């Protein structure tokens, strides 16, 4: 459930200005396991930091404790406006390795995805040319039978 201040009118207006001017995050990091590229946390922040600041919006992210019960970490993300309006949401993900590196990876992953989701940051296509020039699909021509009259 999303928690929020009584009103979010000013926050909503300010965020709409940010989203109207914001560019995409660049996929500048490689994931060797999936052989793909992705926008890392720095790239997601780079897409929105200046605009958020210019419109009086702050993002705060607080890691939670490690849960031995389901072997997960949580993160609370708060978006707030200079008017005092705010919204927050908590998320959690499984930690693959119960050590500092596993916790750090989980926190970074959640920070990136939560920031992008809350602000509306999207990632650039892997291949801009492929996206702008999709492969042609063969056109099925209807078969016309002639009838003699």
C-alpha positions as a LaTeX table, in Angstrom:
\begin{tabular}{lrrr}
\hline
Residue & $x$ (\AA) & $y$ (\AA) & $z$ (\AA) \\
\hline
Unk1 & 0.00 & 0.00 & 0.00 \\
Unk2 & 1.25 & 3.48 & $-0.86$ \\
Unk3 & 1.46 & 5.87 & 2.07 \\
Unk4 & 1.02 & 9.57 & 1.42 \\
Unk5 & 0.37 & 12.96 & 2.91 \\
Unk6 & $-3.20$ & 14.23 & 3.08 \\
Unk7 & $-2.75$ & 16.12 & $-0.19$ \\
Unk8 & $-0.33$ & 15.41 & $-3.05$ \\
Unk9 & $-1.55$ & 18.19 & $-5.37$ \\
Unk10 & 1.70 & 20.21 & $-5.43$ \\
Unk11 & 3.82 & 17.07 & $-5.67$ \\
Unk12 & 1.74 & 15.86 & $-8.61$ \\
Unk13 & 2.04 & 19.15 & $-10.51$ \\
Unk14 & 5.79 & 19.35 & $-9.94$ \\
Unk15 & 6.28 & 15.71 & $-10.98$ \\
Unk16 & 4.25 & 16.28 & $-14.14$ \\
Unk17 & 6.66 & 19.09 & $-15.13$ \\
Unk18 & 9.62 & 16.80 & $-14.47$ \\
Unk19 & 8.13 & 13.99 & $-16.54$ \\
Unk20 & 7.33 & 16.38 & $-19.39$ \\
Unk21 & 10.98 & 17.42 & $-19.72$ \\
Unk22 & 12.78 & 14.27 & $-18.62$ \\
Unk23 & 14.83 & 12.21 & $-21.02$ \\
Unk24 & 15.46 & 8.48 & $-20.81$ \\
Unk25 & 18.14 & 6.63 & $-18.86$ \\
Unk26 & 20.90 & 5.28 & $-21.06$ \\
Unk27 & 21.62 & 1.56 & $-20.99$ \\
Unk28 & 25.31 & 1.95 & $-20.23$ \\
Unk29 & 26.07 & $-1.14$ & $-18.14$ \\
Unk30 & 26.46 & $-4.74$ & $-19.25$ \\
Unk31 & 24.92 & $-7.80$ & $-17.65$ \\
Unk32 & 27.23 & $-10.66$ & $-18.71$ \\
Unk33 & 24.87 & $-13.31$ & $-17.31$ \\
Unk34 & 22.01 & $-12.32$ & $-19.64$ \\
Unk35 & 24.26 & $-10.79$ & $-22.33$ \\
Unk36 & 22.27 & $-7.57$ & $-22.23$ \\
Unk37 & 22.69 & $-3.92$ & $-21.36$ \\
Unk38 & 20.83 & $-1.96$ & $-18.72$ \\
Unk39 & 20.65 & 1.52 & $-17.24$ \\
Unk40 & 22.50 & 1.46 & $-13.92$ \\
Unk41 & 21.55 & 3.53 & $-10.85$ \\
Unk42 & 23.82 & 6.38 & $-11.92$ \\
Unk43 & 22.18 & 6.57 & $-15.34$ \\
Unk44 & 18.66 & 6.55 & $-13.85$ \\
Unk45 & 19.65 & 9.35 & $-11.44$ \\
Unk46 & 21.29 & 11.23 & $-14.30$ \\
Unk47 & 18.02 & 11.21 & $-16.24$ \\
Unk48 & 16.06 & 12.91 & $-13.44$ \\
Unk49 & 18.24 & 14.48 & $-10.71$ \\
Unk50 & 18.48 & 18.05 & $-12.05$ \\
Unk51 & 14.80 & 18.23 & $-12.99$ \\
Unk52 & 13.66 & 16.87 & $-9.64$ \\
Unk53 & 15.80 & 19.39 & $-7.80$ \\
Unk54 & 14.65 & 22.28 & $-10.01$ \\
Unk55 & 11.02 & 21.48 & $-9.16$ \\
Unk56 & 11.53 & 21.05 & $-5.42$ \\
Unk57 & 11.29 & 17.26 & $-5.36$ \\
Unk58 & 13.51 & 15.04 & $-3.23$ \\
Unk59 & 13.85 & 11.26 & $-3.29$ \\
Unk60 & 14.87 & 9.46 & $-0.11$ \\
Unk61 & 15.60 & 5.74 & 0.05 \\
Unk62 & 16.08 & 3.81 & 3.27 \\
Unk63 & 17.31 & 0.20 & 3.36 \\
Unk64 & 15.52 & $-2.07$ & 5.79 \\
Unk65 & 16.90 & $-4.95$ & 7.79 \\
Unk66 & 17.75 & $-8.35$ & 6.37 \\
Unk67 & 14.93 & $-10.83$ & 6.98 \\
Unk68 & 16.18 & $-14.27$ & 7.92 \\
Unk69 & 12.61 & $-15.59$ & 7.57 \\
Unk70 & 12.39 & $-15.10$ & 3.79 \\
Unk71 & 16.04 & $-14.17$ & 3.14 \\
Unk72 & 15.16 & $-10.74$ & 1.75 \\
Unk73 & 16.04 & $-7.08$ & 2.07 \\
Unk74 & 13.58 & $-4.22$ & 1.97 \\
Unk75 & 13.81 & $-0.61$ & 0.87 \\
Unk76 & 11.47 & 2.30 & 1.54 \\
Unk77 & 11.40 & 5.02 & $-1.12$ \\
Unk78 & 9.93 & 8.42 & $-0.31$ \\
Unk79 & 9.23 & 11.12 & $-2.87$ \\
Unk80 & 8.65 & 14.49 & $-1.25$ \\
Unk81 & 7.93 & 18.02 & $-2.40$ \\
Unk82 & 9.09 & 21.32 & $-0.92$ \\
Unk83 & 5.45 & 21.92 & 0.10 \\
Unk84 & 5.77 & 19.07 & 2.58 \\
Unk85 & 3.67 & 16.65 & 0.52 \\
Unk86 & 5.05 & 13.14 & 0.18 \\
Unk87 & 4.39 & 9.56 & $-0.91$ \\
Unk88 & 6.21 & 6.40 & 0.16 \\
Unk89 & 6.31 & 2.73 & $-0.70$ \\
Unk90 & 8.27 & $-0.23$ & 0.60 \\
Unk91 & 9.53 & $-3.09$ & $-1.54$ \\
Unk92 & 11.60 & $-6.18$ & $-0.87$ \\
Unk93 & 13.64 & $-8.62$ & $-2.92$ \\
Unk94 & 15.32 & $-11.91$ & $-2.12$ \\
Unk95 & 19.02 & $-11.75$ & $-1.30$ \\
Unk96 & 20.92 & $-14.42$ & $-3.21$ \\
Unk97 & 23.90 & $-14.39$ & $-0.84$ \\
Unk98 & 23.58 & $-13.52$ & 2.86 \\
Unk99 & 26.64 & $-11.28$ & 3.09 \\
Unk100 & 27.53 & $-7.62$ & 2.56 \\
Unk101 & 27.85 & $-8.02$ & $-1.21$ \\
Unk102 & 24.48 & $-9.77$ & $-1.48$ \\
Unk103 & 22.79 & $-7.09$ & 0.63 \\
Unk104 & 24.49 & $-4.29$ & $-1.32$ \\
Unk105 & 23.43 & $-5.77$ & $-4.65$ \\
Unk106 & 19.84 & $-6.14$ & $-3.49$ \\
Unk107 & 19.74 & $-2.56$ & $-2.18$ \\
Unk108 & 21.24 & $-1.12$ & $-5.37$ \\
Unk109 & 18.80 & $-3.13$ & $-7.49$ \\
Unk110 & 15.82 & $-1.91$ & $-5.45$ \\
Unk111 & 17.04 & 1.69 & $-5.45$ \\
Unk112 & 17.33 & 1.69 & $-9.24$ \\
Unk113 & 13.96 & 0.10 & $-9.92$ \\
Unk114 & 12.09 & 2.08 & $-7.25$ \\
Unk115 & 13.55 & 5.40 & $-8.44$ \\
Unk116 & 12.69 & 4.66 & $-12.06$ \\
Unk117 & 9.16 & 3.58 & $-11.14$ \\
Unk118 & 8.40 & 6.50 & $-8.82$ \\
Unk119 & 9.72 & 9.20 & $-11.14$ \\
Unk120 & 8.75 & 7.55 & $-14.45$ \\
Unk121 & 12.24 & 7.10 & $-15.89$ \\
Unk122 & 12.37 & 4.74 & $-18.87$ \\
Unk123 & 15.42 & 3.10 & $-20.43$ \\
Unk124 & 16.62 & 3.81 & $-23.94$ \\
Unk125 & 16.34 & 0.96 & $-26.42$ \\
Unk126 & 19.35 & $-1.34$ & $-26.76$ \\
Unk127 & 19.50 & $-0.58$ & $-30.45$ \\
Unk128 & 17.96 & 2.70 & $-31.52$ \\
Unk129 & 18.27 & 1.78 & $-35.19$ \\
Unk130 & 16.39 & $-1.46$ & $-34.70$ \\
Unk131 & 13.65 & 0.36 & $-32.84$ \\
Unk132 & 13.29 & 3.05 & $-35.48$ \\
Unk133 & 13.51 & 0.62 & $-38.42$ \\
Unk134 & 11.60 & $-2.50$ & $-37.45$ \\
Unk135 & 12.06 & $-5.52$ & $-39.66$ \\
Unk136 & 9.56 & $-5.68$ & $-42.47$ \\
Unk137 & 6.89 & $-8.27$ & $-42.10$ \\
Unk138 & 5.79 & $-10.07$ & $-45.21$ \\
Unk139 & 2.41 & $-8.96$ & $-46.37$ \\
Unk140 & $-0.02$ & $-11.76$ & $-47.07$ \\
Unk141 & $-1.71$ & $-10.92$ & $-50.30$ \\
Unk142 & $-5.24$ & $-12.16$ & $-50.60$ \\
Unk143 & $-5.77$ & $-14.89$ & $-53.13$ \\
Unk144 & $-8.23$ & $-13.73$ & $-55.74$ \\
Unk145 & $-10.02$ & $-16.35$ & $-57.76$ \\
Unk146 & $-11.47$ & $-15.29$ & $-61.02$ \\
Unk147 & $-14.89$ & $-16.46$ & $-61.89$ \\
Unk148 & $-15.92$ & $-16.68$ & $-65.47$ \\
Unk149 & $-19.34$ & $-15.36$ & $-66.22$ \\
\hline
\end{tabular}
